[in-house]
Amino acid sequence: MRCSTGWPPSCPTEVLAGPRYRASPTPLPATLPTRPPDPERPLPVRKPTRVVIAEDEAIIRLDLKEILEEEGYVVVGETNRGDEAIALVREHSPDLAILDIKMPGLDGLSAAHAITDERLAAVLILTAFSQHDLVEQAREAGVLAYLVKPFQKSDLIPAIEMALGRHEQMVALETENADLAARLEARKLTDRAKGRLMDEHSLTEADAWRFLQKSAMDTRRSIADVARDVIDGRLAPSAP
């Protein structure tokens, strides 16, 4: 059968709908199938966020606790004093401390300084004061969120989650930096120990490294600890 080469073509539809053009007879599903959960591998359960509240007005403190508990947070301590807030944070190790600024005993900014300096918890300031100098002092104190009263739940919860997220990032970065510093220090100790073994005991670099490895395995210690003993003269290869 011959068809015209112009457009539109004069061939019947069944000729055009050859194998190259025919649509799949099986339509794709609207949604991809999901794998059923494995009962032997349950999904991880997120622990509830633990909070300490320091607010000098009892009514606001009560409202704040009620809102938090409705949203699934756990209030592990509450007080109206800044000095007691620090003690509660040290005692209960919460994820978050919500502090007012004006409190007896110790103001909230001083309490925030103590809590953040010890990396005890994320800190959110909840206060009626919005002056620029107070906001700047809060930032310098390590406060991760600042909320002005009167507040709404729709403002409070995002501020809490932002403070928690920032605190988690800071802790992770500090841990990573500490690990890098420890690895760098271990590398320096190892190089110094190998140099001493090579200079004083005429070992090759490979033999010095093997001596450090074997000593660490035999004593079940880190190579850095073994390297310190070599550097301090407490450990040396036995004479041949």
C-alpha positions as CSV (number, residue, x, y, z in Angstrom):
1,M,0.0,0.0,0.0
2,R,1.4,3.4,-1.0
3,C,0.8,6.5,1.0
4,S,1.2,10.1,0.2
5,T,4.3,11.8,1.6
6,G,2.6,15.1,2.3
7,W,1.0,16.3,5.5
8,P,-1.4,15.1,6.7
9,P,-0.6,11.7,5.3
10,S,-3.3,9.8,3.4
11,C,-2.6,6.5,5.0
12,P,-5.3,5.0,7.2
13,T,-4.8,5.1,11.0
14,E,-4.0,1.4,11.3
15,V,-1.1,1.8,9.0
16,L,0.4,4.7,11.0
17,A,-0.1,2.9,14.3
18,G,2.7,0.4,13.7
19,P,4.9,-1.0,16.4
20,R,7.0,2.1,16.5
21,Y,4.1,4.4,17.3
22,R,1.7,2.1,19.2
23,A,1.1,3.1,22.8
24,S,1.7,0.6,25.5
25,P,-1.4,-1.5,26.1
26,T,-0.7,-1.5,29.9
27,P,-1.2,2.0,31.4
28,L,1.3,3.1,34.1
29,P,-0.2,3.1,37.6
30,A,-1.2,6.4,39.1
31,T,1.1,5.9,42.0
32,L,4.1,3.7,42.4
33,P,3.8,0.7,44.6
34,T,5.3,1.0,48.0
35,R,7.1,-1.7,50.0
36,P,5.2,-2.8,53.1
37,P,7.0,-2.0,56.4
38,D,9.2,-4.7,57.7
39,P,7.8,-5.7,61.2
40,E,11.3,-6.8,62.2
41,R,12.8,-3.3,61.4
42,P,10.4,-0.8,62.9
43,L,10.7,2.9,61.9
44,P,12.8,5.0,64.4
45,V,10.7,6.8,66.9
46,R,11.7,10.4,67.5
47,K,12.1,11.2,71.1
48,P,9.9,14.0,72.4
49,T,11.6,17.4,72.8
50,R,12.4,18.2,76.4
51,V,12.0,21.8,77.5
52,V,12.8,23.9,80.6
53,I,10.7,27.1,81.0
54,A,11.9,30.2,82.9
55,E,9.2,32.8,83.0
56,D,8.5,35.2,86.0
57,E,4.8,35.5,85.2
58,A,2.9,32.5,86.4
59,I,0.0,32.8,84.0
60,I,2.2,33.1,81.0
61,R,4.3,30.2,82.2
62,L,1.2,28.0,82.6
63,D,-0.1,29.0,79.1
64,L,3.3,28.2,77.6
65,K,3.5,24.8,79.3
66,E,0.0,24.0,78.1
67,I,0.8,24.9,74.5
68,L,4.0,22.9,74.5
69,E,2.4,19.8,76.0
70,E,-0.5,20.0,73.4
71,E,2.2,20.0,70.7
72,G,4.0,16.9,72.1
73,Y,6.8,18.6,73.9
74,V,7.8,17.5,77.4
75,V,8.3,20.2,80.0
76,V,10.8,18.8,82.4
77,G,11.3,21.9,84.6
78,E,9.8,25.4,85.2
79,T,10.8,28.3,87.3
80,N,10.4,32.1,87.6
81,R,14.2,32.7,88.4
82,G,17.1,32.9,86.0
83,D,19.6,31.2,88.4
84,E,17.2,28.3,89.0
85,A,16.8,28.0,85.2
86,I,20.5,27.2,84.9
87,A,20.3,24.6,87.7
88,L,17.2,23.0,86.0
89,V,19.0,22.8,82.7
90,R,22.1,21.2,84.3
91,E,19.9,18.7,86.2
92,H,17.5,17.6,83.4
93,S,19.7,18.1,80.2
94,P,16.8,19.4,78.1
95,D,16.9,20.0,74.4
96,L,15.6,23.6,74.8
97,A,15.5,26.3,77.4
98,I,12.8,29.1,77.0
99,L,13.9,32.1,79.0
100,D,12.3,35.5,79.8
101,I,14.8,38.4,80.1
102,K,13.6,40.1,83.2
103,M,13.6,37.6,86.1
104,P,14.7,37.7,89.7
105,G,17.9,36.0,90.8
106,L,19.5,36.3,87.3
107,D,18.3,37.9,84.1
108,G,17.6,35.7,81.1
109,L,20.5,36.9,79.0
110,S,23.0,36.0,81.8
111,A,21.3,32.6,82.1
112,A,21.5,32.2,78.4
113,H,25.3,32.9,78.4
114,A,25.9,30.2,81.0
115,I,23.7,27.6,79.2
116,T,25.2,28.2,75.8
117,D,28.8,28.5,77.1
118,E,28.5,24.9,78.5
119,R,26.6,23.8,75.4
120,L,23.8,22.5,77.6
121,A,20.7,23.3,75.4
122,A,19.3,25.4,72.7
123,V,18.0,28.7,74.0
124,L,14.9,30.7,73.0
125,I,14.2,34.1,74.5
126,L,10.6,34.9,75.1
127,T,10.1,38.4,76.3
128,A,8.0,41.6,76.1
129,F,11.1,43.7,75.3
130,S,12.1,44.1,71.6
131,Q,14.7,46.8,71.8
132,H,17.5,46.4,69.3
133,D,20.2,46.4,72.0
134,L,18.6,43.5,73.8
135,V,18.3,41.5,70.6
136,E,22.0,42.1,69.9
137,Q,22.9,41.0,73.5
138,A,20.8,37.9,73.0
139,R,22.7,37.1,69.8
140,E,26.0,37.5,71.5
141,A,24.8,35.3,74.3
142,G,24.2,32.4,71.8
143,V,20.4,32.7,71.7
144,L,19.1,30.9,68.7
145,A,15.6,32.4,68.5
146,Y,14.0,35.6,69.9
147,L,10.2,35.9,70.3
148,V,8.3,38.9,71.6
149,K,5.2,38.7,73.8
150,P,2.3,38.5,73.4
151,F,2.9,35.4,71.2
152,Q,0.8,33.0,69.2
153,K,1.2,29.3,68.9
154,S,1.8,29.8,65.2
155,D,4.8,31.9,66.0
156,L,6.1,29.9,69.0
157,I,6.4,26.5,67.4
158,P,8.4,27.6,64.3
159,A,10.7,29.6,66.6
160,I,11.2,26.5,68.7
161,E,12.0,24.3,65.8
162,M,14.3,26.9,64.3
163,A,16.3,27.1,67.6
164,L,16.5,23.3,67.8
165,G,17.6,23.0,64.2
166,R,20.3,25.6,64.6
167,H,21.5,24.0,67.8
168,E,21.7,20.6,66.2
169,Q,23.8,22.0,63.3
170,M,26.1,23.8,65.7
171,V,26.7,20.7,67.8
172,A,27.3,18.6,64.6
173,L,29.8,21.1,63.3
174,E,31.7,21.3,66.6
175,T,31.8,17.5,66.8
176,E,33.2,17.3,63.2
177,N,35.8,20.0,64.0
178,A,36.8,18.1,67.2
179,D,37.2,14.9,65.2
180,L,39.3,16.6,62.6
181,A,41.5,18.2,65.3
182,A,41.9,14.8,67.0
183,R,42.9,13.1,63.7
184,L,45.4,15.8,62.9
185,E,46.9,15.5,66.4
186,A,47.1,11.8,66.1
187,R,48.8,12.2,62.7
188,K,51.4,14.5,64.1
189,L,52.2,12.2,67.0
190,T,52.5,9.2,64.7
191,D,54.9,11.1,62.4
192,R,57.1,12.2,65.4
193,A,57.1,8.6,66.8
194,K,58.1,7.2,63.4
195,G,60.9,9.7,63.1
196,R,62.3,8.8,66.6
197,L,62.1,5.1,65.8
198,M,63.9,5.7,62.5
199,D,66.6,8.0,64.0
200,E,67.3,6.1,67.3
201,H,66.6,2.5,66.2
202,S,67.6,2.5,62.6
203,L,64.2,1.4,61.4
204,T,62.8,2.0,58.0
205,E,59.6,4.1,57.9
206,A,57.6,0.9,57.0
207,D,59.1,-1.0,60.0
208,A,58.5,1.9,62.3
209,W,54.8,2.0,61.2
210,R,54.5,-1.7,61.7
211,F,56.0,-1.5,65.2
212,L,53.4,1.2,66.1
213,Q,50.6,-0.9,64.7
214,K,51.6,-4.1,66.4
215,S,52.2,-2.3,69.7
216,A,48.7,-0.8,69.5
217,M,47.1,-4.2,68.7
218,D,49.0,-6.0,71.5
219,T,48.0,-3.4,74.1
220,R,44.6,-2.7,72.7
221,R,45.3,1.0,72.6
222,S,45.2,3.7,69.9
223,I,48.2,4.3,67.7
224,A,48.3,7.9,69.0
225,D,48.7,6.6,72.6
226,V,51.4,4.2,71.6
227,A,53.1,7.1,69.7
228,R,53.1,9.2,72.9
229,D,54.9,6.4,74.7
230,V,57.5,6.2,72.0
231,I,58.0,10.0,72.0
232,D,58.3,10.1,75.8
233,G,60.8,7.2,75.8
234,R,58.5,4.7,77.6
235,L,58.3,2.4,74.6
236,A,61.0,1.2,72.3
237,P,61.7,-1.9,70.1
238,S,63.5,-4.7,71.8
239,A,67.1,-5.2,70.8
240,P,67.7,-7.8,68.1
